[in-house]
Amino acid sequence: MTVVPPDDTEALLDLSRFLDQVGRPTALLGPDGQTFPLPMEAYRVLVTVVASMGAGKAVTIAPLNQRLTTQEAANCLGISRPTLVKLLDLGEISFERPAAGRHRRVRLEEVLDYQMRMRVQRRETLDELTAKAAELGLYQ
């Protein structure tokens, strides 16, 4: 994880302004003066990372197929490791066991998928509760 030191805040603000003005990928400039075109996807990631860091948020970049320990997966979801293990046992999140190992590994993609499903489920439940409250005249 990366936390922006206070002395880098101005540099991030300048970079953010620059990226806002450019609006499309440019190029990387190497120490020898060589330029390399920045692919659109890398540009999008850069814009997102700079905005998040500028807002004081920690940023982690990892491949979706990265395998996490149960503790790392629990930390990502903001839950305890025993709660995560229960979710694994219930089949809510897929996991793997390395050959001849007893420790489980969870792909980051599976963790993020579960997180999205829970977000959608919470939103639907909240919408249902709001509609019920409105029907009963408790919410306007």
FENMORA-V680879 format. One record per helix or strand of 3 or more residues. SS is the DSSP state (hx for helix, st for strand). FROM is the first residue (numbers start at 1). TO is the last residue. If there is no record, write none. Layout:
SS_FROM_TO ; SS_FROM_TO
This chain:
hx_6_22 ; st_27_29 ; st_35_37 ; hx_40_54 ; hx_70_77 ; hx_81_89 ; st_104_107 ; hx_108_135
